Amino acid sequence: MEVMFLVSRVESSSLLRAFLRACVRGQVDYCCFLTGPAAALALDPDIGALLKTATRSAVCEHSWERFGSGECLVPLGSQTENSALTATTHHIVSL
């Protein structure tokens, strides 16, 4: 994986959108893990659509229980998945 976006802040949503669009345009292999309050970003239809273009994406299941609502449109994962993504990624962008 070329780039991993590790997102823990809801305030990073506009940056995340811009970075994900840039990855799509540049055909960059990317993944994303949403955790903490940023789990709620999975409710954003634009971010959800962009995450579908990712090689892998996940929302921390415990964070979703706390900050999400209803059915999550992004696969739920654990911090173990976060670690696995980190181990296979060349660059990590933390937002």
C-alpha positions as CSV (number, residue, x, y, z in Angstrom):
1,M,0.0,0.0,0.0
2,E,1.3,3.4,-0.8
3,V,-0.5,5.7,1.6
4,M,-2.6,5.1,4.7
5,F,-4.9,7.8,6.1
6,L,-5.3,7.3,9.9
7,V,-8.1,9.7,10.9
8,S,-9.1,10.5,14.4
9,R,-10.5,14.0,14.2
10,V,-13.8,15.0,12.6
11,E,-12.4,18.4,11.9
12,S,-10.1,16.7,9.3
13,S,-13.0,15.9,7.0
14,S,-12.2,18.5,4.4
15,L,-8.5,17.6,4.3
16,L,-9.5,13.9,4.1
17,R,-11.8,14.5,1.1
18,A,-9.1,16.5,-0.7
19,F,-6.4,13.8,-0.1
20,L,-8.7,11.0,-1.1
21,R,-9.7,12.8,-4.3
22,A,-6.0,13.4,-5.1
23,C,-5.3,9.7,-4.6
24,V,-8.1,8.7,-7.0
25,R,-7.0,11.2,-9.6
26,G,-3.3,10.1,-9.3
27,Q,-4.3,6.4,-9.1
28,V,-2.4,6.0,-5.8
29,D,-3.0,2.8,-3.9
30,Y,-4.4,3.9,-0.5
31,C,-6.2,2.7,2.6
32,C,-8.0,4.5,5.4
33,F,-8.8,3.7,9.1
34,L,-11.3,5.9,10.9
35,T,-11.1,5.9,14.7
36,G,-12.3,7.9,17.7
37,P,-14.7,10.7,16.9
38,A,-13.7,10.4,13.2
39,A,-15.7,7.2,13.0
40,A,-18.7,9.5,12.4
41,L,-17.2,10.5,9.1
42,A,-18.3,7.2,7.7
43,L,-21.8,8.7,7.7
44,D,-20.7,11.4,5.2
45,P,-21.9,10.1,1.7
46,D,-19.0,11.8,-0.1
47,I,-16.4,10.3,2.2
48,G,-18.2,7.0,2.1
49,A,-18.0,7.0,-1.7
50,L,-14.4,7.9,-1.7
51,L,-13.6,5.1,0.8
52,K,-15.2,2.6,-1.6
53,T,-12.3,3.4,-4.0
54,A,-9.7,2.6,-1.4
55,T,-7.8,-0.7,-1.5
56,R,-9.0,-1.2,2.1
57,S,-10.9,0.9,4.5
58,A,-12.3,0.3,8.0
59,V,-13.9,2.1,10.9
60,C,-12.9,1.1,14.5
61,E,-15.8,-0.9,15.7
62,H,-15.6,0.5,19.2
63,S,-15.5,4.0,18.0
64,W,-18.5,3.3,15.7
65,E,-20.5,2.2,18.7
66,R,-19.6,5.4,20.5
67,F,-19.7,8.0,17.7
68,G,-21.7,6.4,14.8
69,S,-25.3,5.6,14.4
70,G,-27.2,2.9,12.5
71,E,-25.5,0.7,10.0
72,C,-22.0,1.6,9.0
73,L,-21.4,1.7,5.3
74,V,-17.7,1.2,5.7
75,P,-16.5,-2.1,7.0
76,L,-15.9,-2.3,10.8
77,G,-12.5,-3.3,12.0
78,S,-10.4,-3.5,15.1
79,Q,-7.2,-1.8,16.2
80,T,-5.5,-5.1,15.1
81,E,-6.6,-4.2,11.5
82,N,-5.2,-0.7,12.0
83,S,-1.9,-2.3,13.0
84,A,-2.0,-4.6,10.0
85,L,-2.6,-1.7,7.6
86,T,0.2,0.3,9.2
87,A,2.6,-2.6,8.7
88,T,1.9,-2.8,5.0
89,T,1.9,0.9,4.1
90,H,4.8,3.0,2.8
91,H,3.5,6.4,4.0
92,I,1.1,7.2,6.9
93,V,-0.9,10.5,7.0
94,S,-2.4,11.1,10.4
95,L,-5.3,13.5,10.5
